[in-house]
């Protein structure tokens, strides 16, 4: 069971800690517990309640009205908002709830509805990436286990693979190729799969090598296919203090190639990017390359 401070609830729900306290004291929306040292904390049920209340409040429901609703009425009201294409916050909250419950059916329903209404690309940008950001907070605060992360990552991965499989690419003869890979030891594939989907949606040639690729195999493939572009994601490999050396190695070995790098490890302030290496701060930067 999760164990949240009020500051963590603020980050996850978007509601200021002061406001949470007021709602708690005035409307009894939450019932925090206390540790042996009298420090207040909240559980998964409190988080789910606050996420749903946040969705309704953002859509114009007065907090006094929400406080008079029981849990079933709140859930029904949130469900009705799913008819509105413009609302993303309720979807993100619903995905968090589905993850905490490990409810595959609920997760699939929310993500499939968002994909049908927005298209996969916008569903990823507006719903999945903000959701993954919240997962990051839950992970940092030790409120989800590796099992939760694997459960969700695999469901999103399956969705992306099915979408890629269904794409019809009308590639032009002589088009420059994009080679996509993850370094040896790097297993976080979601961003790379999304890059694959985006590139293919613009009818470009993709050579997808996937995760955990030894550098020598990258060199062999490069020599055989001569791609113009190289795309990779660095989230855990190489080690943080070896990122600069890895970027320099990529630049020197593939000097005739334009290299795009994405991920937490390339957002360090002290990195110097060689002329042919371009950092992507977010996925909108990547999509803008084709617009």
Number of C-alpha atoms within 10 A of each C-alpha: 10 17 18 21 15 18 14 18 22 18 14 20 22 14 16 13 17 12 11 19 15 12 16 15 12 11 14 12 20 18 14 16 13 11 8 7 6 8 10 15 18 20 18 16 15 18 25 18 17 22 24 23 25 20 25 21 14 12 14 8 14 12 15 11 9 19 17 12 12 9 13 9 12 19 16 10 18 21 16 10 17 18 11 11 12 11 17 19 23 24 25 23 25 26 26 23 21 19 19 20 13 16 14 14 9 16 21 16 13 19 23 16 16 23 17 11 15 17 12 22 16 13 20 21 15 19 25 21 16 15 20 18 12 18 20 14 15 22 15 10 14 13 17 19 12 9 10 16 16 11 14 21 16 13 14 17 16 12 16 19 15 10 13 18 9 9 12 10 14 12 13 10 7 7 12 14 17 24 24 23 23 25 20 14 13 18 17 19 19 17 17 21 19 20 20 24 21 19 20 19 16 14 16 18 21 20 16 16 15 19 19 16 16 13 13 9 12 17 14 11 15 17 11 9 12 17 22 16 18 21 20 21 27 22 19 16 19 18 12 14 9 11 18 20 12 15 21 16 13 19 19 13 11 21 14 13 19 17 23 17 20 22 18 12 20 23 15 11 6 8 13 12 15 16 10 18 21 15 15 17 14 12 17 10 12 18 15 8 8 11 6
